[in-house]
Amino acid sequence: MVASGIAQLLGESDKTSIRIVVHEGREPAANRSELKRPGCASEFESVHGLIAVPVPGSASLEAVRQYLEEAVAAG
């Protein structure tokens, strides 16, 4: 699923961005699909295994954070 933990939340604004490290052998599609629920688009950069997630002001950063924490806990 996602990386082994949430490294740091620098702050919340109308232009919050999140980067998720996808470890080799993991499939990013499920994460990207789940991130659409709170209204976040995403892009996957396969060379470095990164999902870029711009979180719009209309989306709940707390909902995104909760999903990511649950995904990390699930492995």
C-alpha positions as CSV (number, residue, x, y, z in Angstrom):
1,M,0.0,0.0,0.0
2,V,1.7,3.2,1.1
3,A,5.0,4.0,2.7
4,S,5.8,2.9,6.3
5,G,4.6,6.1,7.9
6,I,3.6,9.7,7.6
7,A,6.8,11.6,7.8
8,Q,5.6,15.1,8.4
9,L,2.7,17.5,8.1
10,L,4.2,20.9,7.4
11,G,0.9,22.8,7.5
12,E,-2.5,23.1,6.1
13,S,-3.6,25.6,3.4
14,D,-5.7,25.9,0.3
15,K,-2.9,24.3,-1.7
16,T,-1.8,21.3,0.4
17,S,0.3,18.7,-1.5
18,I,1.1,15.2,-0.4
19,R,3.7,12.8,-1.8
20,I,3.3,9.1,-1.2
21,V,6.2,6.7,-1.7
22,V,5.1,3.4,-3.3
23,H,7.5,0.6,-2.6
24,E,8.6,-1.6,-5.4
25,G,6.2,-4.4,-6.1
26,R,3.2,-2.5,-4.7
27,E,0.3,-1.4,-6.8
28,P,-0.6,2.3,-6.6
29,A,-4.1,2.0,-8.3
30,A,-6.0,1.2,-5.1
31,N,-4.5,4.2,-3.2
32,R,-5.2,6.5,-6.0
33,S,-8.8,5.3,-6.2
34,E,-9.3,5.8,-2.5
35,L,-7.9,9.3,-2.6
36,K,-10.7,10.2,-5.1
37,R,-13.3,9.8,-2.3
38,P,-12.4,13.0,-0.5
39,G,-12.0,14.8,-3.8
40,C,-8.3,14.4,-4.6
41,A,-6.8,13.8,-8.0
42,S,-3.4,12.2,-8.1
43,E,-0.6,11.4,-10.5
44,F,1.8,8.4,-10.3
45,E,5.4,8.8,-11.3
46,S,6.7,5.3,-11.8
47,V,10.4,5.9,-12.1
48,H,10.7,7.1,-8.5
49,G,7.5,5.3,-7.2
50,L,5.8,8.5,-6.1
51,I,2.1,9.4,-6.0
52,A,1.6,13.2,-6.0
53,V,-1.7,14.3,-4.4
54,P,-2.8,17.9,-4.5
55,V,-5.4,18.3,-1.8
56,P,-7.8,21.1,-2.8
57,G,-9.3,23.4,-0.2
58,S,-12.7,21.8,-0.7
59,A,-11.3,18.4,0.3
60,S,-10.9,17.3,3.9
61,L,-7.2,17.0,4.7
62,E,-8.2,15.1,7.9
63,A,-10.0,12.5,5.8
64,V,-7.0,12.1,3.6
65,R,-4.7,11.8,6.6
66,Q,-6.9,9.3,8.2
67,Y,-7.0,7.1,5.1
68,L,-3.2,7.3,4.8
69,E,-2.7,6.4,8.5
70,E,-5.1,3.4,8.1
71,A,-3.3,2.3,4.9
72,V,0.0,2.5,6.7
73,A,-1.3,0.4,9.6
74,A,-2.8,-2.2,7.2
75,G,0.6,-2.5,5.6
